[in-house]
Amino acid sequence: MVLHLLPGALITAFYALLAPVVRSLGFPSLMAIFLSILFVLVPFELGYLLYRSRRKNGDLSLRNVVLYREHTPTI
């Protein structure tokens, strides 16, 4: 449950801190959400996958934790 709720909580906290700054610079507050995704969500998710990879096999490779890499057949 933590892996489901923690990214949202981190994005919300970052957005709450960043939205007033972004608005004062003249950008819409949606820009703060995009920046939250870029600087919080993506590093958190990739970092967790790399952490699991290192814990499982001792190396930093996403091949060990991202399974089901088969191509989707085209119609």
N, CA, C and O atoms as a Maestro MAE file, in Angstrom:
{
 s_m_m2io_version
 :::
 2.0.0
}

f_m_ct {
 s_m_title
 :::
 protein
 m_atom[300] {
  # First column is atom index #
  i_m_mmod_type
  r_m_x_coord
  r_m_y_coord
  r_m_z_coord
  i_m_residue_number
  s_m_chain_name
  s_m_pdb_residue_name
  s_m_pdb_atom_name
  i_m_atomic_number
  :::
  1 25 0.823 -1.173 0.000 1 A "MET " " N  " 7
  2 3 0.000 0.000 0.000 1 A "MET " " CA " 6
  3 2 0.880 1.255 0.000 1 A "MET " " C  " 6
  4 15 0.500 2.285 -0.556 1 A "MET " " O  " 8
  5 25 2.031 1.162 0.613 2 A "VAL " " N  " 7
  6 3 2.926 2.320 0.675 2 A "VAL " " CA " 6
  7 2 3.393 2.709 -0.725 2 A "VAL " " C  " 6
  8 15 3.477 3.896 -1.040 2 A "VAL " " O  " 8
  9 25 3.698 1.721 -1.570 3 A "LEU " " N  " 7
  10 3 4.158 2.035 -2.925 3 A "LEU " " CA " 6
  11 2 3.051 2.653 -3.776 3 A "LEU " " C  " 6
  12 15 3.329 3.270 -4.805 3 A "LEU " " O  " 8
  13 25 1.821 2.492 -3.358 4 A "HIS " " N  " 7
  14 3 0.710 3.102 -4.077 4 A "HIS " " CA " 6
  15 2 0.469 4.541 -3.603 4 A "HIS " " C  " 6
  16 15 0.188 5.418 -4.420 4 A "HIS " " O  " 8
  17 25 0.575 4.786 -2.317 5 A "LEU " " N  " 7
  18 3 0.235 6.089 -1.753 5 A "LEU " " CA " 6
  19 2 1.412 7.064 -1.666 5 A "LEU " " C  " 6
  20 15 1.219 8.273 -1.794 5 A "LEU " " O  " 8
  21 25 2.619 6.556 -1.450 6 A "LEU " " N  " 7
  22 3 3.769 7.433 -1.245 6 A "LEU " " CA " 6
  23 2 4.085 8.338 -2.438 6 A "LEU " " C  " 6
  24 15 4.338 9.524 -2.229 6 A "LEU " " O  " 8
  25 25 4.083 7.840 -3.677 7 A "PRO " " N  " 7
  26 3 4.353 8.764 -4.788 7 A "PRO " " CA " 6
  27 2 3.341 9.905 -4.871 7 A "PRO " " C  " 6
  28 15 3.717 11.044 -5.149 7 A "PRO " " O  " 8
  29 25 2.077 9.614 -4.636 8 A "GLY " " N  " 7
  30 3 1.063 10.666 -4.659 8 A "GLY " " CA " 6
  31 2 1.269 11.683 -3.560 8 A "GLY " " C  " 6
  32 15 1.089 12.882 -3.773 8 A "GLY " " O  " 8
  33 25 1.647 11.206 -2.379 9 A "ALA " " N  " 7
  34 3 1.907 12.127 -1.271 9 A "ALA " " CA " 6
  35 2 3.125 13.006 -1.560 9 A "ALA " " C  " 6
  36 15 3.118 14.197 -1.249 9 A "ALA " " O  " 8
  37 25 4.155 12.432 -2.146 10 A "LEU " " N  " 7
  38 3 5.345 13.214 -2.486 10 A "LEU " " CA " 6
  39 2 5.046 14.263 -3.555 10 A "LEU " " C  " 6
  40 15 5.514 15.398 -3.468 10 A "LEU " " O  " 8
  41 25 4.262 13.875 -4.567 11 A "ILE " " N  " 7
  42 3 3.901 14.817 -5.624 11 A "ILE " " CA " 6
  43 2 3.043 15.945 -5.052 11 A "ILE " " C  " 6
  44 15 3.228 17.109 -5.406 11 A "ILE " " O  " 8
  45 25 2.107 15.601 -4.169 12 A "THR " " N  " 7
  46 3 1.246 16.620 -3.568 12 A "THR " " CA " 6
  47 2 2.054 17.613 -2.748 12 A "THR " " C  " 6
  48 15 1.822 18.820 -2.824 12 A "THR " " O  " 8
  49 25 2.993 17.115 -1.973 13 A "ALA " " N  " 7
  50 3 3.830 18.000 -1.153 13 A "ALA " " CA " 6
  51 2 4.687 18.910 -2.038 13 A "ALA " " C  " 6
  52 15 4.797 20.108 -1.779 13 A "ALA " " O  " 8
  53 25 5.286 18.346 -3.069 14 A "PHE " " N  " 7
  54 3 6.121 19.134 -3.976 14 A "PHE " " CA " 6
  55 2 5.280 20.170 -4.713 14 A "PHE " " C  " 6
  56 15 5.716 21.306 -4.901 14 A "PHE " " O  " 8
  57 25 4.073 19.781 -5.130 15 A "TYR " " N  " 7
  58 3 3.170 20.710 -5.810 15 A "TYR " " CA " 6
  59 2 2.768 21.858 -4.886 15 A "TYR " " C  " 6
  60 15 2.748 23.017 -5.302 15 A "TYR " " O  " 8
  61 25 2.451 21.537 -3.637 16 A "ALA " " N  " 7
  62 3 2.036 22.576 -2.687 16 A "ALA " " CA " 6
  63 2 3.149 23.596 -2.458 16 A "ALA " " C  " 6
  64 15 2.873 24.780 -2.262 16 A "ALA " " O  " 8
  65 25 4.387 23.150 -2.481 17 A "LEU " " N  " 7
  66 3 5.516 24.065 -2.311 17 A "LEU " " CA " 6
  67 2 5.834 24.842 -3.584 17 A "LEU " " C  " 6
  68 15 6.260 25.996 -3.529 17 A "LEU " " O  " 8
  69 25 5.626 24.206 -4.715 18 A "LEU " " N  " 7
  70 3 6.062 24.791 -5.978 18 A "LEU " " CA " 6
  71 2 4.994 25.645 -6.661 18 A "LEU " " C  " 6
  72 15 5.339 26.568 -7.398 18 A "LEU " " O  " 8
  73 25 3.723 25.369 -6.442 19 A "ALA " " N  " 7
  74 3 2.648 26.065 -7.160 19 A "ALA " " CA " 6
  75 2 2.681 27.591 -6.967 19 A "ALA " " C  " 6
  76 15 2.538 28.319 -7.949 19 A "ALA " " O  " 8
  77 25 2.861 28.095 -5.751 20 A "PRO " " N  " 7
  78 3 2.909 29.562 -5.623 20 A "PRO " " CA " 6
  79 2 4.082 30.197 -6.376 20 A "PRO " " C  " 6
  80 15 3.959 31.296 -6.917 20 A "PRO " " O  " 8
  81 25 5.192 29.512 -6.404 21 A "VAL " " N  " 7
  82 3 6.368 30.036 -7.114 21 A "VAL " " CA " 6
  83 2 6.107 30.057 -8.613 21 A "VAL " " C  " 6
  84 15 6.420 31.031 -9.297 21 A "VAL " " O  " 8
  85 25 5.528 28.967 -9.116 22 A "VAL " " N  " 7
  86 3 5.249 28.873 -10.549 22 A "VAL " " CA " 6
  87 2 4.224 29.928 -10.962 22 A "VAL " " C  " 6
  88 15 4.366 30.561 -12.008 22 A "VAL " " O  " 8
  89 25 3.187 30.116 -10.132 23 A "ARG " " N  " 7
  90 3 2.168 31.127 -10.452 23 A "ARG " " CA " 6
  91 2 2.753 32.531 -10.414 23 A "ARG " " C  " 6
  92 15 2.390 33.377 -11.231 23 A "ARG " " O  " 8
  93 25 3.653 32.782 -9.476 24 A "SER " " N  " 7
  94 3 4.250 34.123 -9.397 24 A "SER " " CA " 6
  95 2 5.154 34.417 -10.591 24 A "SER " " C  " 6
  96 15 5.401 35.580 -10.912 24 A "SER " " O  " 8
  97 25 5.641 33.379 -11.243 25 A "LEU " " N  " 7
  98 3 6.457 33.570 -12.443 25 A "LEU " " CA " 6
  99 2 5.603 33.729 -13.697 25 A "LEU " " C  " 6
  100 15 6.128 33.963 -14.785 25 A "LEU " " O  " 8
  101 25 4.281 33.599 -13.542 26 A "GLY " " N  " 7
  102 3 3.392 33.809 -14.679 26 A "GLY " " CA " 6
  103 2 2.971 32.560 -15.409 26 A "GLY " " C  " 6
  104 15 2.297 32.645 -16.436 26 A "GLY " " O  " 8
  105 25 3.351 31.397 -14.904 27 A "PHE " " N  " 7
  106 3 2.947 30.143 -15.529 27 A "PHE " " CA " 6
  107 2 1.663 29.638 -14.880 27 A "PHE " " C  " 6
  108 15 1.362 29.997 -13.742 27 A "PHE " " O  " 8
  109 25 0.910 28.813 -15.591 28 A "PRO " " N  " 7
  110 3 -0.267 28.216 -14.949 28 A "PRO " " CA " 6
  111 2 0.164 27.179 -13.908 28 A "PRO " " C  " 6
  112 15 1.268 26.640 -13.975 28 A "PRO " " O  " 8
  113 25 -0.717 26.913 -12.954 29 A "SER " " N  " 7
  114 3 -0.348 25.983 -11.885 29 A "SER " " CA " 6
  115 2 -0.172 24.557 -12.394 29 A "SER " " C  " 6
  116 15 0.433 23.729 -11.713 29 A "SER " " O  " 8
  117 25 -0.693 24.263 -13.578 30 A "LEU " " N  " 7
  118 3 -0.483 22.939 -14.171 30 A "LEU " " CA " 6
  119 2 1.002 22.678 -14.417 30 A "LEU " " C  " 6
  120 15 1.444 21.529 -14.405 30 A "LEU " " O  " 8
  121 25 1.764 23.735 -14.637 31 A "MET " " N  " 7
  122 3 3.215 23.592 -14.822 31 A "MET " " CA " 6
  123 2 3.858 22.991 -13.583 31 A "MET " " C  " 6
  124 15 4.825 22.237 -13.693 31 A "MET " " O  " 8
  125 25 3.337 23.313 -12.408 32 A "ALA " " N  " 7
  126 3 3.876 22.751 -11.165 32 A "ALA " " CA " 6
  127 2 3.630 21.245 -11.104 32 A "ALA " " C  " 6
  128 15 4.464 20.506 -10.581 32 A "ALA " " O  " 8
  129 25 2.505 20.785 -11.626 33 A "ILE " " N  " 7
  130 3 2.236 19.338 -11.661 33 A "ILE " " CA " 6
  131 2 3.224 18.649 -12.591 33 A "ILE " " C  " 6
  132 15 3.782 17.604 -12.256 33 A "ILE " " O  " 8
  133 25 3.437 19.247 -13.768 34 A "PHE " " N  " 7
  134 3 4.392 18.662 -14.711 34 A "PHE " " CA " 6
  135 2 5.790 18.594 -14.107 34 A "PHE " " C  " 6
  136 15 6.489 17.594 -14.269 34 A "PHE " " O  " 8
  137 25 6.195 19.639 -13.421 35 A "LEU " " N  " 7
  138 3 7.508 19.631 -12.773 35 A "LEU " " CA " 6
  139 2 7.567 18.614 -11.644 35 A "LEU " " C  " 6
  140 15 8.613 18.007 -11.413 35 A "LEU " " O  " 8
  141 25 6.464 18.422 -10.942 36 A "SER " " N  " 7
  142 3 6.412 17.415 -9.880 36 A "SER " " CA " 6
  143 2 6.593 16.016 -10.446 36 A "SER " " C  " 6
  144 15 7.288 15.184 -9.865 36 A "SER " " O  " 8
  145 25 5.962 15.767 -11.581 37 A "ILE " " N  " 7
  146 3 6.115 14.461 -12.224 37 A "ILE " " CA " 6
  147 2 7.558 14.261 -12.660 37 A "ILE " " C  " 6
  148 15 8.132 13.189 -12.469 37 A "ILE " " O  " 8
  149 25 8.138 15.300 -13.247 38 A "LEU " " N  " 7
  150 3 9.504 15.202 -13.763 38 A "LEU " " CA " 6
  151 2 10.536 15.028 -12.655 38 A "LEU " " C  " 6
  152 15 11.448 14.211 -12.778 38 A "LEU " " O  " 8
  153 25 10.395 15.798 -11.567 39 A "PHE " " N  " 7
  154 3 11.433 15.808 -10.536 39 A "PHE " " CA " 6
  155 2 11.145 14.916 -9.328 39 A "PHE " " C  " 6
  156 15 12.038 14.691 -8.511 39 A "PHE " " O  " 8
  157 25 9.902 14.397 -9.195 40 A "VAL " " N  " 7
  158 3 9.579 13.558 -8.044 40 A "VAL " " CA " 6
  159 2 9.156 12.156 -8.472 40 A "VAL " " C  " 6
  160 15 9.740 11.171 -8.020 40 A "VAL " " O  " 8
  161 25 8.150 12.055 -9.335 41 A "LEU " " N  " 7
  162 3 7.586 10.749 -9.666 41 A "LEU " " CA " 6
  163 2 8.562 9.869 -10.445 41 A "LEU " " C  " 6
  164 15 8.791 8.717 -10.075 41 A "LEU " " O  " 8
  165 25 9.128 10.398 -11.504 42 A "VAL " " N  " 7
  166 3 10.029 9.595 -12.334 42 A "VAL " " CA " 6
  167 2 11.266 9.151 -11.554 42 A "VAL " " C  " 6
  168 15 11.601 7.967 -11.600 42 A "VAL " " O  " 8
  169 25 11.964 10.042 -10.837 43 A "PRO " " N  " 7
  170 3 13.119 9.556 -10.062 43 A "PRO " " CA " 6
  171 2 12.735 8.572 -8.962 43 A "PRO " " C  " 6
  172 15 13.482 7.632 -8.689 43 A "PRO " " O  " 8
  173 25 11.584 8.774 -8.327 44 A "PHE " " N  " 7
  174 3 11.154 7.851 -7.274 44 A "PHE " " CA " 6
  175 2 10.912 6.463 -7.843 44 A "PHE " " C  " 6
  176 15 11.388 5.476 -7.281 44 A "PHE " " O  " 8
  177 25 10.178 6.367 -8.953 45 A "GLU " " N  " 7
  178 3 9.863 5.064 -9.512 45 A "GLU " " CA " 6
  179 2 11.096 4.374 -10.086 45 A "GLU " " C  " 6
  180 15 11.291 3.179 -9.864 45 A "GLU " " O  " 8
  181 25 11.925 5.101 -10.816 46 A "LEU " " N  " 7
  182 3 13.154 4.494 -11.334 46 A "LEU " " CA " 6
  183 2 14.113 4.127 -10.206 46 A "LEU " " C  " 6
  184 15 14.773 3.089 -10.257 46 A "LEU " " O  " 8
  185 25 14.184 4.972 -9.202 47 A "GLY " " N  " 7
  186 3 15.039 4.676 -8.051 47 A "GLY " " CA " 6
  187 2 14.602 3.428 -7.315 47 A "GLY " " C  " 6
  188 15 15.438 2.638 -6.876 47 A "GLY " " O  " 8
  189 25 13.294 3.243 -7.176 48 A "TYR " " N  " 7
  190 3 12.809 2.043 -6.505 48 A "TYR " " CA " 6
  191 2 13.125 0.793 -7.327 48 A "TYR " " C  " 6
  192 15 13.519 -0.232 -6.770 48 A "TYR " " O  " 8
  193 25 12.954 0.872 -8.642 49 A "LEU " " N  " 7
  194 3 13.283 -0.284 -9.485 49 A "LEU " " CA " 6
  195 2 14.772 -0.611 -9.419 49 A "LEU " " C  " 6
  196 15 15.145 -1.782 -9.354 49 A "LEU " " O  " 8
  197 25 15.619 0.405 -9.434 50 A "LEU " " N  " 7
  198 3 17.058 0.161 -9.323 50 A "LEU " " CA " 6
  199 2 17.425 -0.388 -7.948 50 A "LEU " " C  " 6
  200 15 18.319 -1.227 -7.835 50 A "LEU " " O  " 8
  201 25 16.743 0.078 -6.907 51 A "TYR " " N  " 7
  202 3 16.957 -0.449 -5.558 51 A "TYR " " CA " 6
  203 2 16.610 -1.929 -5.501 51 A "TYR " " C  " 6
  204 15 17.361 -2.723 -4.934 51 A "TYR " " O  " 8
  205 25 15.467 -2.307 -6.089 52 A "ARG " " N  " 7
  206 3 15.067 -3.716 -6.101 52 A "ARG " " CA " 6
  207 2 16.048 -4.560 -6.909 52 A "ARG " " C  " 6
  208 15 16.336 -5.700 -6.543 52 A "ARG " " O  " 8
  209 25 16.558 -4.007 -8.000 53 A "SER " " N  " 7
  210 3 17.513 -4.726 -8.826 53 A "SER " " CA " 6
  211 2 18.812 -4.975 -8.066 53 A "SER " " C  " 6
  212 15 19.370 -6.071 -8.111 53 A "SER " " O  " 8
  213 25 19.279 -3.959 -7.379 54 A "ARG " " N  " 7
  214 3 20.533 -4.105 -6.623 54 A "ARG " " CA " 6
  215 2 20.357 -5.105 -5.487 54 A "ARG " " C  " 6
  216 15 21.257 -5.893 -5.199 54 A "ARG " " O  " 8
  217 25 19.205 -5.068 -4.852 55 A "ARG " " N  " 7
  218 3 18.938 -5.983 -3.745 55 A "ARG " " CA " 6
  219 2 18.796 -7.430 -4.222 55 A "ARG " " C  " 6
  220 15 19.167 -8.366 -3.515 55 A "ARG " " O  " 8
  221 25 18.256 -7.598 -5.429 56 A "LYS " " N  " 7
  222 3 18.021 -8.939 -5.960 56 A "LYS " " CA " 6
  223 2 19.298 -9.574 -6.503 56 A "LYS " " C  " 6
  224 15 19.613 -10.721 -6.184 56 A "LYS " " O  " 8
  225 25 20.032 -8.820 -7.327 57 A "ASN " " N  " 7
  226 3 21.196 -9.405 -8.004 57 A "ASN " " CA " 6
  227 2 22.506 -8.696 -7.743 57 A "ASN " " C  " 6
  228 15 23.553 -9.175 -8.178 57 A "ASN " " O  " 8
  229 25 22.486 -7.587 -7.057 58 A "GLY " " N  " 7
  230 3 23.720 -6.887 -6.757 58 A "GLY " " CA " 6
  231 2 24.201 -5.945 -7.836 58 A "GLY " " C  " 6
  232 15 25.266 -5.343 -7.694 58 A "GLY " " O  " 8
  233 25 23.441 -5.798 -8.919 59 A "ASP " " N  " 7
  234 3 23.852 -4.851 -9.955 59 A "ASP " " CA " 6
  235 2 22.698 -3.900 -10.263 59 A "ASP " " C  " 6
  236 15 21.552 -4.145 -9.885 59 A "ASP " " O  " 8
  237 25 23.022 -2.823 -10.951 60 A "LEU " " N  " 7
  238 3 22.018 -1.813 -11.281 60 A "LEU " " CA " 6
  239 2 21.539 -2.007 -12.713 60 A "LEU " " C  " 6
  240 15 21.941 -1.267 -13.611 60 A "LEU " " O  " 8
  241 25 20.700 -2.978 -12.924 61 A "SER " " N  " 7
  242 3 20.165 -3.254 -14.242 61 A "SER " " CA " 6
  243 2 18.660 -3.443 -14.143 61 A "SER " " C  " 6
  244 15 18.176 -4.202 -13.303 61 A "SER " " O  " 8
  245 25 17.927 -2.756 -14.997 62 A "LEU " " N  " 7
  246 3 16.479 -2.902 -14.983 62 A "LEU " " CA " 6
  247 2 16.029 -4.224 -15.597 62 A "LEU " " C  " 6
  248 15 14.866 -4.603 -15.457 62 A "LEU " " O  " 8
  249 25 16.918 -4.919 -16.264 63 A "ARG " " N  " 7
  250 3 16.562 -6.210 -16.862 63 A "ARG " " CA " 6
  251 2 16.161 -7.235 -15.805 63 A "ARG " " C  " 6
  252 15 15.388 -8.150 -16.090 63 A "ARG " " O  " 8
  253 25 16.671 -7.091 -14.610 64 A "ASN " " N  " 7
  254 3 16.378 -8.069 -13.563 64 A "ASN " " CA " 6
  255 2 15.020 -7.868 -12.919 64 A "ASN " " C  " 6
  256 15 14.473 -8.809 -12.344 64 A "ASN " " O  " 8
  257 25 14.469 -6.691 -12.996 65 A "VAL " " N  " 7
  258 3 13.212 -6.417 -12.302 65 A "VAL " " CA " 6
  259 2 12.056 -6.110 -13.240 65 A "VAL " " C  " 6
  260 15 10.899 -6.236 -12.838 65 A "VAL " " O  " 8
  261 25 12.331 -5.712 -14.475 66 A "VAL " " N  " 7
  262 3 11.264 -5.439 -15.438 66 A "VAL " " CA " 6
  263 2 11.117 -6.675 -16.316 66 A "VAL " " C  " 6
  264 15 11.918 -6.918 -17.219 66 A "VAL " " O  " 8
  265 25 10.094 -7.436 -16.033 67 A "LEU " " N  " 7
  266 3 9.848 -8.660 -16.788 67 A "LEU " " CA " 6
  267 2 8.815 -8.379 -17.876 67 A "LEU " " C  " 6
  268 15 8.320 -7.259 -18.002 67 A "LEU " " O  " 8
  269 25 8.508 -9.373 -18.633 68 A "TYR " " N  " 7
  270 3 7.506 -9.272 -19.699 68 A "TYR " " CA " 6
  271 2 7.906 -8.224 -20.728 68 A "TYR " " C  " 6
  272 15 7.172 -7.268 -20.978 68 A "TYR " " O  " 8
  273 25 9.080 -8.418 -21.319 69 A "ARG " " N  " 7
  274 3 9.586 -7.474 -22.311 69 A "ARG " " CA " 6
  275 2 9.301 -7.921 -23.735 69 A "ARG " " C  " 6
  276 15 9.959 -7.465 -24.670 69 A "ARG " " O  " 8
  277 25 8.332 -8.807 -23.910 70 A "GLU " " N  " 7
  278 3 8.020 -9.281 -25.251 70 A "GLU " " CA " 6
  279 2 7.253 -8.203 -26.011 70 A "GLU " " C  " 6
  280 15 6.485 -7.444 -25.419 70 A "GLU " " O  " 8
  281 25 7.460 -8.139 -27.305 71 A "HIS " " N  " 7
  282 3 6.771 -7.174 -28.130 71 A "HIS " " CA " 6
  283 2 5.300 -7.541 -28.267 71 A "HIS " " C  " 6
  284 15 4.935 -8.716 -28.309 71 A "HIS " " O  " 8
  285 25 4.478 -6.521 -28.335 72 A "THR " " N  " 7
  286 3 3.052 -6.733 -28.547 72 A "THR " " CA " 6
  287 2 2.827 -6.997 -30.024 72 A "THR " " C  " 6
  288 15 3.295 -6.230 -30.867 72 A "THR " " O  " 8
  289 25 2.116 -8.073 -30.352 73 A "PRO " " N  " 7
  290 3 1.911 -8.369 -31.777 73 A "PRO " " CA " 6
  291 2 1.027 -7.307 -32.432 73 A "PRO " " C  " 6
  292 15 0.081 -6.796 -31.831 73 A "PRO " " O  " 8
  293 25 1.367 -6.992 -33.683 74 A "THR " " N  " 7
  294 3 0.540 -6.062 -34.442 74 A "THR " " CA " 6
  295 2 -0.564 -6.826 -35.155 74 A "THR " " C  " 6
  296 15 -0.440 -8.018 -35.436 74 A "THR " " O  " 8
  297 25 -1.618 -6.128 -35.436 75 A "ILE " " N  " 7
  298 3 -2.776 -6.780 -36.066 75 A "ILE " " CA " 6
  299 2 -2.586 -6.863 -37.563 75 A "ILE " " C  " 6
  300 15 -3.454 -7.378 -38.268 75 A "ILE " " O  " 8
  :::
 }
 m_bond[299] {
  # First column is bond index #
  i_m_from
  i_m_to
  i_m_order
  :::
  1 1 2 1
  2 2 3 1
  3 3 4 2
  4 3 5 1
  5 5 6 1
  6 6 7 1
  7 7 8 2
  8 7 9 1
  9 9 10 1
  10 10 11 1
  11 11 12 2
  12 11 13 1
  13 13 14 1
  14 14 15 1
  15 15 16 2
  16 15 17 1
  17 17 18 1
  18 18 19 1
  19 19 20 2
  20 19 21 1
  21 21 22 1
  22 22 23 1
  23 23 24 2
  24 23 25 1
  25 25 26 1
  26 26 27 1
  27 27 28 2
  28 27 29 1
  29 29 30 1
  30 30 31 1
  31 31 32 2
  32 31 33 1
  33 33 34 1
  34 34 35 1
  35 35 36 2
  36 35 37 1
  37 37 38 1
  38 38 39 1
  39 39 40 2
  40 39 41 1
  41 41 42 1
  42 42 43 1
  43 43 44 2
  44 43 45 1
  45 45 46 1
  46 46 47 1
  47 47 48 2
  48 47 49 1
  49 49 50 1
  50 50 51 1
  51 51 52 2
  52 51 53 1
  53 53 54 1
  54 54 55 1
  55 55 56 2
  56 55 57 1
  57 57 58 1
  58 58 59 1
  59 59 60 2
  60 59 61 1
  61 61 62 1
  62 62 63 1
  63 63 64 2
  64 63 65 1
  65 65 66 1
  66 66 67 1
  67 67 68 2
  68 67 69 1
  69 69 70 1
  70 70 71 1
  71 71 72 2
  72 71 73 1
  73 73 74 1
  74 74 75 1
  75 75 76 2
  76 75 77 1
  77 77 78 1
  78 78 79 1
  79 79 80 2
  80 79 81 1
  81 81 82 1
  82 82 83 1
  83 83 84 2
  84 83 85 1
  85 85 86 1
  86 86 87 1
  87 87 88 2
  88 87 89 1
  89 89 90 1
  90 90 91 1
  91 91 92 2
  92 91 93 1
  93 93 94 1
  94 94 95 1
  95 95 96 2
  96 95 97 1
  97 97 98 1
  98 98 99 1
  99 99 100 2
  100 99 101 1
  101 101 102 1
  102 102 103 1
  103 103 104 2
  104 103 105 1
  105 105 106 1
  106 106 107 1
  107 107 108 2
  108 107 109 1
  109 109 110 1
  110 110 111 1
  111 111 112 2
  112 111 113 1
  113 113 114 1
  114 114 115 1
  115 115 116 2
  116 115 117 1
  117 117 118 1
  118 118 119 1
  119 119 120 2
  120 119 121 1
  121 121 122 1
  122 122 123 1
  123 123 124 2
  124 123 125 1
  125 125 126 1
  126 126 127 1
  127 127 128 2
  128 127 129 1
  129 129 130 1
  130 130 131 1
  131 131 132 2
  132 131 133 1
  133 133 134 1
  134 134 135 1
  135 135 136 2
  136 135 137 1
  137 137 138 1
  138 138 139 1
  139 139 140 2
  140 139 141 1
  141 141 142 1
  142 142 143 1
  143 143 144 2
  144 143 145 1
  145 145 146 1
  146 146 147 1
  147 147 148 2
  148 147 149 1
  149 149 150 1
  150 150 151 1
  151 151 152 2
  152 151 153 1
  153 153 154 1
  154 154 155 1
  155 155 156 2
  156 155 157 1
  157 157 158 1
  158 158 159 1
  159 159 160 2
  160 159 161 1
  161 161 162 1
  162 162 163 1
  163 163 164 2
  164 163 165 1
  165 165 166 1
  166 166 167 1
  167 167 168 2
  168 167 169 1
  169 169 170 1
  170 170 171 1
  171 171 172 2
  172 171 173 1
  173 173 174 1
  174 174 175 1
  175 175 176 2
  176 175 177 1
  177 177 178 1
  178 178 179 1
  179 179 180 2
  180 179 181 1
  181 181 182 1
  182 182 183 1
  183 183 184 2
  184 183 185 1
  185 185 186 1
  186 186 187 1
  187 187 188 2
  188 187 189 1
  189 189 190 1
  190 190 191 1
  191 191 192 2
  192 191 193 1
  193 193 194 1
  194 194 195 1
  195 195 196 2
  196 195 197 1
  197 197 198 1
  198 198 199 1
  199 199 200 2
  200 199 201 1
  201 201 202 1
  202 202 203 1
  203 203 204 2
  204 203 205 1
  205 205 206 1
  206 206 207 1
  207 207 208 2
  208 207 209 1
  209 209 210 1
  210 210 211 1
  211 211 212 2
  212 211 213 1
  213 213 214 1
  214 214 215 1
  215 215 216 2
  216 215 217 1
  217 217 218 1
  218 218 219 1
  219 219 220 2
  220 219 221 1
  221 221 222 1
  222 222 223 1
  223 223 224 2
  224 223 225 1
  225 225 226 1
  226 226 227 1
  227 227 228 2
  228 227 229 1
  229 229 230 1
  230 230 231 1
  231 231 232 2
  232 231 233 1
  233 233 234 1
  234 234 235 1
  235 235 236 2
  236 235 237 1
  237 237 238 1
  238 238 239 1
  239 239 240 2
  240 239 241 1
  241 241 242 1
  242 242 243 1
  243 243 244 2
  244 243 245 1
  245 245 246 1
  246 246 247 1
  247 247 248 2
  248 247 249 1
  249 249 250 1
  250 250 251 1
  251 251 252 2
  252 251 253 1
  253 253 254 1
  254 254 255 1
  255 255 256 2
  256 255 257 1
  257 257 258 1
  258 258 259 1
  259 259 260 2
  260 259 261 1
  261 261 262 1
  262 262 263 1
  263 263 264 2
  264 263 265 1
  265 265 266 1
  266 266 267 1
  267 267 268 2
  268 267 269 1
  269 269 270 1
  270 270 271 1
  271 271 272 2
  272 271 273 1
  273 273 274 1
  274 274 275 1
  275 275 276 2
  276 275 277 1
  277 277 278 1
  278 278 279 1
  279 279 280 2
  280 279 281 1
  281 281 282 1
  282 282 283 1
  283 283 284 2
  284 283 285 1
  285 285 286 1
  286 286 287 1
  287 287 288 2
  288 287 289 1
  289 289 290 1
  290 290 291 1
  291 291 292 2
  292 291 293 1
  293 293 294 1
  294 294 295 1
  295 295 296 2
  296 295 297 1
  297 297 298 1
  298 298 299 1
  299 299 300 2
  :::
 }
}
